[in-house]
């Protein structure tokens, strides 16, 4: 039985994912394969490193740093989110972020990035991570509010442009059983992108028309991924974990108290499904 861990992105809402992953570490649950998108890719690296401190501190403390989101990074880096500050200061200097254990893990892990030249989301094997973590940076750099990440001749942005939940890749890899963690409630319906956002995508990336086209149908791709999850659940091939109640945290806004509530909610929701998760995923 080949098992897979599947993680959605979600920006600050990733505090929920971090709590879920901390629970997995505490209960010694591991997987044959793992897939992460955007913030989910960062937390996947922390999980595979067996580092609960990374999960907690990055998702409930540093993510709310005024140097990371808002006016200060806009003035310093020219973008609303300070991805340079995150990957050049918070991770290496403050957290001494070391994911060598994750890279060398027995788990076959992949992170999703949107390749601008190819005009689609592709998956990179974590074992091929570069020393400066630029591939990871590309995986979580949102369009418009972050600058294109160039690494090894490629130009990357957030893989969530088309693959918000990397369940399709997990299925394509012929996994038998999936633990899927999302940062939105089960009844969430993604709305079409506003006309202004679609126009802004075209203006921002005139050399890469595919990204604007993909963003325009993002809500449809998301629904396909949700429908696939439902099919897997009905076939007893998936356990789906999602926030059981609303916490006032959005992709780019959230204070530290609510981020900690969301992190704790992740642990509580996993604990509520403890018997099922351990039965299906805990290896002898």
Phi and psi in degrees as GROMACS dihedral restraints (atoms count N, CA, C in turn):
[ dihedral_restraints ]
;  ai    aj    ak    al  type     phi  dphi    fc
    3     4     5     6     1   -92.5    20    10
    4     5     6     7     1   120.5    20    10
    6     7     8     9     1  -105.1    20    10
    7     8     9    10     1   149.8    20    10
    9    10    11    12     1  -136.0    20    10
   10    11    12    13     1   143.2    20    10
   12    13    14    15     1  -106.9    20    10
   13    14    15    16     1   128.4    20    10
   15    16    17    18     1  -125.2    20    10
   16    17    18    19     1   121.7    20    10
   18    19    20    21     1  -122.5    20    10
   19    20    21    22     1   124.2    20    10
   21    22    23    24     1   -74.1    20    10
   22    23    24    25     1   165.6    20    10
   24    25    26    27     1   -84.7    20    10
   25    26    27    28     1  -137.4    20    10
   27    28    29    30     1   128.7    20    10
   28    29    30    31     1     4.5    20    10
   30    31    32    33     1    59.3    20    10
   31    32    33    34     1  -128.4    20    10
   33    34    35    36     1   -61.6    20    10
   34    35    36    37     1   -27.8    20    10
   36    37    38    39     1   -65.0    20    10
   37    38    39    40     1   -11.9    20    10
   39    40    41    42     1   -62.9    20    10
   40    41    42    43     1    -9.8    20    10
   42    43    44    45     1   -59.2    20    10
   43    44    45    46     1   -32.1    20    10
   45    46    47    48     1   -64.3    20    10
   46    47    48    49     1   -47.8    20    10
   48    49    50    51     1   -58.3    20    10
   49    50    51    52     1   -42.9    20    10
   51    52    53    54     1   -59.6    20    10
   52    53    54    55     1   -42.0    20    10
   54    55    56    57     1   -63.7    20    10
   55    56    57    58     1   -41.7    20    10
   57    58    59    60     1   -60.7    20    10
   58    59    60    61     1   -43.7    20    10
   60    61    62    63     1   -69.4    20    10
   61    62    63    64     1   -34.4    20    10
   63    64    65    66     1   -61.4    20    10
   64    65    66    67     1   -39.7    20    10
   66    67    68    69     1   -62.6    20    10
   67    68    69    70     1   -40.9    20    10
   69    70    71    72     1   -62.4    20    10
   70    71    72    73     1   -40.9    20    10
   72    73    74    75     1   -63.9    20    10
   73    74    75    76     1   -45.9    20    10
   75    76    77    78     1   -62.4    20    10
   76    77    78    79     1   -28.9    20    10
   78    79    80    81     1  -102.3    20    10
   79    80    81    82     1     9.7    20    10
   81    82    83    84     1    54.9    20    10
   82    83    84    85     1    48.6    20    10
   84    85    86    87     1  -105.1    20    10
   85    86    87    88     1   125.2    20    10
   87    88    89    90     1  -129.0    20    10
   88    89    90    91     1   167.2    20    10
   90    91    92    93     1  -133.3    20    10
   91    92    93    94     1   158.7    20    10
   93    94    95    96     1   -75.5    20    10
   94    95    96    97     1   -36.3    20    10
   96    97    98    99     1  -133.8    20    10
   97    98    99   100     1   156.6    20    10
   99   100   101   102     1  -151.6    20    10
  100   101   102   103     1   144.8    20    10
  102   103   104   105     1  -136.8    20    10
  103   104   105   106     1   130.0    20    10
  105   106   107   108     1  -132.4    20    10
  106   107   108   109     1   141.4    20    10
  108   109   110   111     1  -121.0    20    10
  109   110   111   112     1   133.9    20    10
  111   112   113   114     1    56.4    20    10
  112   113   114   115     1  -127.3    20    10
  114   115   116   117     1   -58.1    20    10
  115   116   117   118     1   -32.2    20    10
  117   118   119   120     1   -61.2    20    10
  118   119   120   121     1   -30.2    20    10
  120   121   122   123     1   -69.9    20    10
  121   122   123   124     1   -40.7    20    10
  123   124   125   126     1   -64.4    20    10
  124   125   126   127     1   -47.3    20    10
  126   127   128   129     1   -67.7    20    10
  127   128   129   130     1   -29.4    20    10
  129   130   131   132     1   -62.0    20    10
  130   131   132   133     1   -42.4    20    10
  132   133   134   135     1   -61.9    20    10
  133   134   135   136     1   -40.3    20    10
  135   136   137   138     1   -66.2    20    10
  136   137   138   139     1   -41.6    20    10
  138   139   140   141     1   -62.1    20    10
  139   140   141   142     1   -47.2    20    10
  141   142   143   144     1   -69.0    20    10
  142   143   144   145     1   -15.6    20    10
  144   145   146   147     1   -87.8    20    10
  145   146   147   148     1    -1.2    20    10
  147   148   149   150     1    55.6    20    10
  148   149   150   151     1    38.9    20    10
  150   151   152   153     1  -117.8    20    10
  151   152   153   154     1    96.4    20    10
  153   154   155   156     1   -68.2    20    10
  154   155   156   157     1   -31.6    20    10
  156   157   158   159     1   -61.0    20    10
  157   158   159   160     1   -44.6    20    10
  159   160   161   162     1   -56.5    20    10
  160   161   162   163     1   -49.0    20    10
  162   163   164   165     1   -58.9    20    10
  163   164   165   166     1   -48.7    20    10
  165   166   167   168     1   -70.2    20    10
  166   167   168   169     1   -50.7    20    10
  168   169   170   171     1   -69.2    20    10
  169   170   171   172     1   -41.4    20    10
  171   172   173   174     1   -68.1    20    10
  172   173   174   175     1   -36.4    20    10
  174   175   176   177     1   -87.7    20    10
  175   176   177   178     1   -21.1    20    10
  177   178   179   180     1  -116.9    20    10
  178   179   180   181     1   -13.8    20    10
  180   181   182   183     1  -118.1    20    10
  181   182   183   184     1   -68.2    20    10
  183   184   185   186     1   -67.2    20    10
  184   185   186   187     1   -29.9    20    10
  186   187   188   189     1   -63.4    20    10
  187   188   189   190     1   -23.1    20    10
  189   190   191   192     1   -97.6    20    10
  190   191   192   193     1     8.0    20    10
  192   193   194   195     1   -64.1    20    10
  193   194   195   196     1   130.5    20    10
  195   196   197   198     1   -65.0    20    10
  196   197   198   199     1   -18.2    20    10
  198   199   200   201     1   -77.5    20    10
  199   200   201   202     1   -12.8    20    10
  201   202   203   204     1   -98.7    20    10
  202   203   204   205     1   -37.2    20    10
  204   205   206   207     1  -134.0    20    10
  205   206   207   208     1   128.1    20    10
  207   208   209   210     1   122.8    20    10
  208   209   210   211     1  -148.3    20    10
  210   211   212   213     1   -66.1    20    10
  211   212   213   214     1   -41.7    20    10
  213   214   215   216     1   -61.3    20    10
  214   215   216   217     1   -50.2    20    10
  216   217   218   219     1   -65.9    20    10
  217   218   219   220     1   -29.8    20    10
  219   220   221   222     1   -62.3    20    10
  220   221   222   223     1   -42.0    20    10
  222   223   224   225     1   -74.1    20    10
  223   224   225   226     1   -35.6    20    10
  225   226   227   228     1   -82.3    20    10
  226   227   228   229     1   -43.9    20    10
  228   229   230   231     1  -111.2    20    10
  229   230   231   232     1    -9.6    20    10
  231   232   233   234     1    82.4    20    10
  232   233   234   235     1     9.6    20    10
  234   235   236   237     1  -139.0    20    10
  235   236   237   238     1   154.7    20    10
  237   238   239   240     1   -66.3    20    10
  238   239   240   241     1   -31.1    20    10
  240   241   242   243     1  -110.1    20    10
  241   242   243   244     1   130.7    20    10
  243   244   245   246     1   -87.7    20    10
  244   245   246   247     1    72.0    20    10
  246   247   248   249     1   -64.8    20    10
  247   248   249   250     1   -32.9    20    10
  249   250   251   252     1   -62.8    20    10
  250   251   252   253     1   -43.9    20    10
  252   253   254   255     1   -61.3    20    10
  253   254   255   256     1   -39.8    20    10
  255   256   257   258     1   -65.6    20    10
  256   257   258   259     1   -48.5    20    10
  258   259   260   261     1   -89.0    20    10
  259   260   261   262     1   -13.1    20    10
  261   262   263   264     1  -110.2    20    10
  262   263   264   265     1   -12.5    20    10
  264   265   266   267     1  -128.4    20    10
  265   266   267   268     1   -59.3    20    10
  267   268   269   270     1   -59.7    20    10
  268   269   270   271     1   -54.2    20    10
  270   271   272   273     1   -66.9    20    10
  271   272   273   274     1   -55.3    20    10
  273   274   275   276     1   -79.1    20    10
  274   275   276   277     1   -35.1    20    10
  276   277   278   279     1   -90.9    20    10
  277   278   279   280     1   -50.0    20    10
  279   280   281   282     1   -80.7    20    10
  280   281   282   283     1   -48.4    20    10
  282   283   284   285     1   -94.6    20    10
  283   284   285   286     1    -9.9    20    10
  285   286   287   288     1    48.4    20    10
  286   287   288   289     1    49.8    20    10
  288   289   290   291     1   -63.1    20    10
  289   290   291   292     1   113.0    20    10
  291   292   293   294     1  -123.8    20    10
  292   293   294   295     1   110.4    20    10
  294   295   296   297     1  -110.3    20    10
  295   296   297   298     1    24.3    20    10
  297   298   299   300     1   -60.0    20    10
  298   299   300   301     1   -35.1    20    10
  300   301   302   303     1   -65.8    20    10
  301   302   303   304     1   -38.1    20    10
  303   304   305   306     1   -66.9    20    10
  304   305   306   307     1   -42.8    20    10
  306   307   308   309     1   -63.1    20    10
  307   308   309   310     1   -35.3    20    10
  309   310   311   312     1   -94.7    20    10
  310   311   312   313     1     8.4    20    10
  312   313   314   315     1   -63.8    20    10
  313   314   315   316     1   153.9    20    10
  315   316   317   318     1   -72.0    20    10
  316   317   318   319     1   -18.2    20    10
  318   319   320   321     1   -70.4    20    10
  319   320   321   322     1   132.2    20    10
  321   322   323   324     1   -81.8    20    10
  322   323   324   325     1    97.8    20    10
  324   325   326   327     1  -107.0    20    10
  325   326   327   328     1   141.4    20    10
  327   328   329   330     1  -132.5    20    10
  328   329   330   331     1   146.8    20    10
  330   331   332   333     1  -122.2    20    10
  331   332   333   334     1   143.7    20    10
  333   334   335   336     1   -93.8    20    10
  334   335   336   337     1   135.1    20    10
  336   337   338   339     1  -132.8    20    10
  337   338   339   340     1   149.0    20    10
  339   340   341   342     1   -93.0    20    10
  340   341   342   343     1   115.7    20    10
  342   343   344   345     1   -88.5    20    10
  343   344   345   346     1   111.9    20    10
  345   346   347   348     1   -64.4    20    10
  346   347   348   349     1   -37.8    20    10
  348   349   350   351     1   -66.7    20    10
  349   350   351   352     1   -39.9    20    10
  351   352   353   354     1   -80.9    20    10
  352   353   354   355     1   -23.7    20    10
  354   355   356   357     1    71.2    20    10
  355   356   357   358     1    37.1    20    10
  357   358   359   360     1  -163.1    20    10
  358   359   360   361     1   164.9    20    10
  360   361   362   363     1   -83.1    20    10
  361   362   363   364     1   131.3    20    10
  363   364   365   366     1  -123.0    20    10
  364   365   366   367     1   166.5    20    10
  366   367   368   369     1  -116.9    20    10
  367   368   369   370     1   131.6    20    10
  369   370   371   372     1  -107.0    20    10
  370   371   372   373     1   135.8    20    10
  372   373   374   375     1   -73.2    20    10
  373   374   375   376     1   131.5    20    10
  375   376   377   378     1   -60.5    20    10
  376   377   378   379     1   -27.0    20    10
  378   379   380   381     1   -66.8    20    10
  379   380   381   382     1   -14.7    20    10
  381   382   383   384     1  -103.9    20    10
  382   383   384   385     1    22.9    20    10
  384   385   386   387     1   -65.3    20    10
  385   386   387   388     1   138.7    20    10
  387   388   389   390     1   -79.0    20    10
  388   389   390   391     1   160.9    20    10
  390   391   392   393     1   -62.3    20    10
  391   392   393   394     1   -32.5    20    10
  393   394   395   396     1   -91.9    20    10
  394   395   396   397     1     4.6    20    10
  396   397   398   399     1    60.4    20    10
  397   398   399   400     1    31.5    20    10
  399   400   401   402     1   -67.5    20    10
  400   401   402   403     1   -32.7    20    10
  402   403   404   405     1   -65.7    20    10
  403   404   405   406     1   -39.2    20    10
  405   406   407   408     1   -66.8    20    10
  406   407   408   409     1   -40.3    20    10
  408   409   410   411     1   -60.7    20    10
  409   410   411   412     1   -43.3    20    10
  411   412   413   414     1   -62.3    20    10
  412   413   414   415     1   -36.7    20    10
  414   415   416   417     1   -61.8    20    10
  415   416   417   418     1   -30.0    20    10
  417   418   419   420     1  -113.1    20    10
  418   419   420   421     1     7.5    20    10
  420   421   422   423     1   -86.1    20    10
  421   422   423   424     1   108.7    20    10
  423   424   425   426     1   -69.9    20    10
  424   425   426   427     1   145.7    20    10
  426   427   428   429     1   -65.8    20    10
  427   428   429   430     1   154.5    20    10
  429   430   431   432     1    71.3    20    10
  430   431   432   433     1   -52.4    20    10
  432   433   434   435     1   -87.6    20    10
  433   434   435   436     1    -0.4    20    10
  435   436   437   438     1  -138.5    20    10
  436   437   438   439     1   156.7    20    10
  438   439   440   441     1   -92.3    20    10
  439   440   441   442     1   151.1    20    10
  441   442   443   444     1   -54.6    20    10
  442   443   444   445     1   136.0    20    10
  444   445   446   447     1   -98.9    20    10
  445   446   447   448     1   120.6    20    10
  447   448   449   450     1  -104.2    20    10
  448   449   450   451     1   126.1    20    10
  450   451   452   453     1  -151.3    20    10
  451   452   453   454     1   129.2    20    10
  453   454   455   456     1    52.0    20    10
  454   455   456   457     1    40.6    20    10
  456   457   458   459     1    81.0    20    10
  457   458   459   460     1     5.1    20    10
  459   460   461   462     1  -113.5    20    10
  460   461   462   463     1   156.3    20    10
  462   463   464   465     1  -119.6    20    10
  463   464   465   466     1   117.5    20    10
  465   466   467   468     1  -118.4    20    10
  466   467   468   469     1   151.0    20    10
  468   469   470   471     1  -138.9    20    10
  469   470   471   472     1  -179.4    20    10
  471   472   473   474     1   -52.3    20    10
  472   473   474   475     1   125.7    20    10
  474   475   476   477     1   -65.6    20    10
  475   476   477   478     1   -14.9    20    10
  477   478   479   480     1   -72.2    20    10
  478   479   480   481     1    -0.4    20    10
  480   481   482   483     1   -59.4    20    10
  481   482   483   484     1   -36.1    20    10
  483   484   485   486     1  -123.3    20    10
  484   485   486   487     1   -28.1    20    10
  486   487   488   489     1  -118.8    20    10
  487   488   489   490     1    77.8    20    10
  489   490   491   492     1   -66.0    20    10
  490   491   492   493     1   -36.9    20    10
  492   493   494   495     1  -122.3    20    10
  493   494   495   496     1   115.0    20    10
  495   496   497   498     1   -77.6    20    10
  496   497   498   499     1    40.8    20    10
  498   499   500   501     1   -72.0    20    10
  499   500   501   502     1   -33.1    20    10
  501   502   503   504     1   -62.8    20    10
  502   503   504   505     1   -39.7    20    10
  504   505   506   507     1   -65.8    20    10
  505   506   507   508     1   -39.1    20    10
  507   508   509   510     1   -62.6    20    10
  508   509   510   511     1   -40.4    20    10
  510   511   512   513     1   -69.3    20    10
  511   512   513   514     1   -41.9    20    10
  513   514   515   516     1   -60.3    20    10
  514   515   516   517     1   -29.7    20    10
  516   517   518   519     1   -82.8    20    10
  517   518   519   520     1     6.5    20    10
  519   520   521   522     1    61.6    20    10
  520   521   522   523     1    42.3    20    10
  522   523   524   525     1   -75.3    20    10
  523   524   525   526     1   150.2    20    10
  525   526   527   528     1   -93.3    20    10
  526   527   528   529     1   -33.4    20    10
  528   529   530   531     1  -141.1    20    10
  529   530   531   532     1   135.9    20    10
  531   532   533   534     1  -125.9    20    10
  532   533   534   535     1   133.5    20    10
  534   535   536   537     1  -104.0    20    10
  535   536   537   538     1   113.6    20    10
  537   538   539   540     1  -110.8    20    10
  538   539   540   541     1   125.6    20    10
  540   541   542   543     1  -119.5    20    10
  541   542   543   544     1   120.7    20    10
  543   544   545   546     1  -118.0    20    10
  544   545   546   547     1   163.1    20    10
  546   547   548   549     1  -102.7    20    10
  547   548   549   550     1     3.5    20    10
  549   550   551   552     1  -117.1    20    10
  550   551   552   553     1   153.6    20    10
  552   553   554   555     1   -64.8    20    10
  553   554   555   556     1   162.2    20    10
  555   556   557   558     1   -63.2    20    10
  556   557   558   559     1   -30.0    20    10
  558   559   560   561     1   -91.9    20    10
  559   560   561   562     1    10.3    20    10
  561   562   563   564     1   -65.6    20    10
  562   563   564   565     1   134.5    20    10
  564   565   566   567     1  -121.8    20    10
  565   566   567   568     1   117.6    20    10
  567   568   569   570     1   -75.1    20    10
  568   569   570   571     1   130.6    20    10
  570   571   572   573     1   -86.5    20    10
  571   572   573   574     1   155.8    20    10
  573   574   575   576     1   -60.7    20    10
  574   575   576   577     1   150.8    20    10
  576   577   578   579     1   -64.2    20    10
  577   578   579   580     1   140.4    20    10
  579   580   581   582     1   -62.0    20    10
  580   581   582   583     1   153.4    20    10
  582   583   584   585     1   -58.3    20    10
  583   584   585   586     1   -37.8    20    10
  585   586   587   588     1   -62.4    20    10
  586   587   588   589     1   -43.2    20    10
  588   589   590   591     1   -65.2    20    10
  589   590   591   592     1   -41.4    20    10
  591   592   593   594     1   -63.7    20    10
  592   593   594   595     1   -39.9    20    10
  594   595   596   597     1   -66.7    20    10
  595   596   597   598     1   -39.4    20    10
  597   598   599   600     1   -65.7    20    10
  598   599   600   601     1   -36.0    20    10
  600   601   602   603     1   -62.3    20    10
  601   602   603   604     1   -41.6    20    10
  603   604   605   606     1   -64.9    20    10
  604   605   606   607     1   -40.8    20    10
  606   607   608   609     1   -71.7    20    10
  607   608   609   610     1   -34.8    20    10
  609   610   611   612     1   -75.7    20    10
  610   611   612   613     1   -34.9    20    10
  612   613   614   615     1  -125.3    20    10
  613   614   615   616     1    63.2    20    10
  615   616   617   618     1   -64.0    20    10
  616   617   618   619     1   -25.9    20    10
  618   619   620   621     1   -80.5    20    10
  619   620   621   622     1   -11.8    20    10
  621   622   623   624     1  -128.5    20    10
  622   623   624   625     1    74.9    20    10
  624   625   626   627     1   -63.1    20    10
  625   626   627   628     1   -22.4    20    10
  627   628   629   630     1   -62.9    20    10
  628   629   630   631     1   -33.0    20    10
  630   631   632   633     1   -66.7    20    10
  631   632   633   634     1   -38.4    20    10
  633   634   635   636     1   -68.0    20    10
  634   635   636   637     1   -39.9    20    10
  636   637   638   639     1   -64.3    20    10
  637   638   639   640     1   -42.8    20    10
  639   640   641   642     1   -66.6    20    10
  640   641   642   643     1   -38.1    20    10
  642   643   644   645     1   -66.8    20    10
  643   644   645   646     1   -31.5    20    10
  645   646   647   648     1   -67.3    20    10
  646   647   648   649     1   -24.7    20    10
  648   649   650   651     1  -113.0    20    10
  649   650   651   652     1    20.2    20    10
  651   652   653   654     1   -59.7    20    10
  652   653   654   655     1   -40.0    20    10
  654   655   656   657     1   -64.9    20    10
  655   656   657   658     1   -32.2    20    10
  657   658   659   660     1   -72.6    20    10
  658   659   660   661     1   -40.1    20    10
  660   661   662   663     1   -64.2    20    10
  661   662   663   664     1   -39.0    20    10
  663   664   665   666     1   -61.8    20    10
  664   665   666   667     1   -42.6    20    10
  666   667   668   669     1   -65.8    20    10
  667   668   669   670     1   -36.0    20    10
  669   670   671   672     1   -60.6    20    10
  670   671   672   673     1   -40.7    20    10
  672   673   674   675     1   -67.6    20    10
  673   674   675   676     1   -40.1    20    10
  675   676   677   678     1   -64.7    20    10
  676   677   678   679     1   -42.2    20    10
  678   679   680   681     1   -62.4    20    10
  679   680   681   682     1   -39.1    20    10
  681   682   683   684     1   -65.5    20    10
  682   683   684   685     1   -40.0    20    10
  684   685   686   687     1   -60.8    20    10
  685   686   687   688     1   -43.5    20    10
  687   688   689   690     1   -61.3    20    10
  688   689   690   691     1   -41.4    20    10
  690   691   692   693     1   -61.9    20    10
  691   692   693   694     1   -42.5    20    10
  693   694   695   696     1   -66.7    20    10
  694   695   696   697     1   -39.0    20    10
  696   697   698   699     1   -61.0    20    10
  697   698   699   700     1   -46.7    20    10
  699   700   701   702     1   -64.1    20    10
  700   701   702   703     1   -29.0    20    10
  702   703   704   705     1   -89.9    20    10
  703   704   705   706     1     7.1    20    10
  705   706   707   708     1    60.9    20    10
  706   707   708   709     1    37.2    20    10
  708   709   710   711     1  -115.7    20    10
  709   710   711   712     1    11.6    20    10
  711   712   713   714     1  -155.9    20    10
  712   713   714   715     1   147.6    20    10
  714   715   716   717     1  -116.5    20    10
  715   716   717   718     1   123.6    20    10
  717   718   719   720     1  -108.8    20    10
  718   719   720   721     1   121.0    20    10
  720   721   722   723     1  -115.8    20    10
  721   722   723   724     1   131.5    20    10
  723   724   725   726     1  -151.5    20    10
  724   725   726   727     1   161.2    20    10
  726   727   728   729     1   -58.3    20    10
  727   728   729   730     1   127.5    20    10
  729   730   731   732     1   -83.7    20    10
  730   731   732   733     1   -10.9    20    10
  732   733   734   735     1  -152.1    20    10
  733   734   735   736     1   164.6    20    10
  735   736   737   738     1   -80.4    20    10
  736   737   738   739     1   135.4    20    10
  738   739   740   741     1  -127.9    20    10
  739   740   741   742     1   137.3    20    10
  741   742   743   744     1   -75.0    20    10
  742   743   744   745     1    71.7    20    10
  744   745   746   747     1  -136.5    20    10
  745   746   747   748     1   128.8    20    10
  747   748   749   750     1  -113.5    20    10
  748   749   750   751     1  -178.3    20    10
  750   751   752   753     1   -55.9    20    10
  751   752   753   754     1   -42.7    20    10
  753   754   755   756     1  -121.7    20    10
  754   755   756   757     1     8.7    20    10
  756   757   758   759     1  -137.7    20    10
  757   758   759   760     1   135.6    20    10
  759   760   761   762     1   171.2    20    10
  760   761   762   763     1   139.3    20    10
  762   763   764   765     1   -96.6    20    10
  763   764   765   766     1   166.2    20    10
  765   766   767   768     1   -60.6    20    10
  766   767   768   769     1   -42.6    20    10
  768   769   770   771     1   -58.5    20    10
  769   770   771   772     1   -44.4    20    10
  771   772   773   774     1   -71.4    20    10
  772   773   774   775     1   -32.2    20    10
  774   775   776   777     1   -63.4    20    10
  775   776   777   778     1   -38.6    20    10
  777   778   779   780     1   -70.2    20    10
  778   779   780   781     1   -35.5    20    10
  780   781   782   783     1   -62.7    20    10
  781   782   783   784     1   -42.2    20    10
  783   784   785   786     1   -67.0    20    10
  784   785   786   787     1   -40.0    20    10
  786   787   788   789     1   -60.5    20    10
  787   788   789   790     1   -47.3    20    10
  789   790   791   792     1   -64.5    20    10
  790   791   792   793     1   -33.9    20    10
  792   793   794   795     1   -63.3    20    10
  793   794   795   796     1   -38.7    20    10
  795   796   797   798     1   -58.2    20    10
  796   797   798   799     1   -44.5    20    10
  798   799   800   801     1   -65.6    20    10
  799   800   801   802     1   -40.9    20    10
  801   802   803   804     1   -66.0    20    10
  802   803   804   805     1   -41.2    20    10
  804   805   806   807     1   -66.8    20    10
  805   806   807   808     1   -34.9    20    10
  807   808   809   810     1   -68.1    20    10
  808   809   810   811     1   -41.2    20    10
  810   811   812   813     1   -63.3    20    10
  811   812   813   814     1   -35.4    20    10
  813   814   815   816     1   -65.1    20    10
  814   815   816   817     1   -25.5    20    10
  816   817   818   819     1  -109.3    20    10
  817   818   819   820     1    21.9    20    10
  819   820   821   822     1   -55.4    20    10
  820   821   822   823     1   -50.6    20    10
  822   823   824   825     1   -58.6    20    10
  823   824   825   826     1   -44.4    20    10
  825   826   827   828     1   -66.9    20    10
  826   827   828   829     1   -45.4    20    10
  828   829   830   831     1   -64.3    20    10
  829   830   831   832     1   -45.8    20    10
  831   832   833   834     1   -66.0    20    10
  832   833   834   835     1   -37.7    20    10
  834   835   836   837     1   -63.7    20    10
  835   836   837   838     1   -39.8    20    10
  837   838   839   840     1   -89.2    20    10
  838   839   840   841     1   -29.9    20    10
  840   841   842   843     1  -117.9    20    10
  841   842   843   844     1   -19.0    20    10
  843   844   845   846     1   -75.0    20    10
  844   845   846   847     1   122.2    20    10
  846   847   848   849     1   -90.4    20    10
  847   848   849   850     1   147.2    20    10
